[in-house]
């Protein structure tokens, strides 16, 4: 059996996700849209879904399961689809131009 981490989608992004058109391909998940909600031991993603079904911990559309090796699948109306965690945006302070520092040092 494998251990799966359960990531619950927060309410606000879930409403948008529910009504968005279905897109194929690898979904990019934003970590800020999810909360860790425990773990479940199961044979595979669908077994985890079946184990949780009917309980207070049942998976909902938009929730994600992650294996110990880092494989992520998102629960959609059509089943589980491949997903990846999107890298968080790096915010810089206003006026900071990372390229300006390189130009000044290469001119010296």
HUBELUR-V387921 format. One record per pair of residues at least 24 apart in sequence whose ideal C-beta (glycine too) atoms are under 7 Angstrom apart, sorted by the first residue. I is the first residue (numbers start at 0). J is the second residue. D is the distance in Angstrom with one decimal. If there is no record, write none. Layout:
I;J;D
I;J;D
This chain:
0;40;4.7
0;41;6.4
0;42;6.1
1;41;6.6
1;66;5.9
1;67;6.8
2;38;5.5
2;40;5.5
2;67;5.6
3;38;6.4
3;39;5.3
3;41;6.0
3;47;4.9
3;64;4.5
3;65;6.6
3;66;6.1
4;35;6.4
4;38;5.5
4;65;4.5
5;36;4.5
5;37;5.2
5;38;6.5
5;39;6.3
5;62;6.8
5;64;6.3
6;33;4.2
6;35;6.1
6;36;6.8
6;62;6.5
6;63;4.2
6;65;6.3
7;33;6.5
7;34;5.1
7;36;4.3
7;62;5.5
8;32;5.9
8;33;5.8
8;61;3.7
8;62;5.7
9;33;6.9
9;34;6.4
13;61;4.8
16;60;6.9
16;61;4.4
17;60;5.9
25;81;5.0
25;82;6.4
25;83;5.7
26;73;5.1
26;80;6.2
26;82;4.1
27;83;6.1
27;85;4.2
28;63;6.1
28;71;6.7
28;73;6.6
28;82;5.2
28;83;6.9
28;84;5.5
28;85;6.2
29;85;5.4
30;84;5.8
30;87;6.7
33;63;6.5
44;72;5.0
44;79;4.6
45;79;6.9
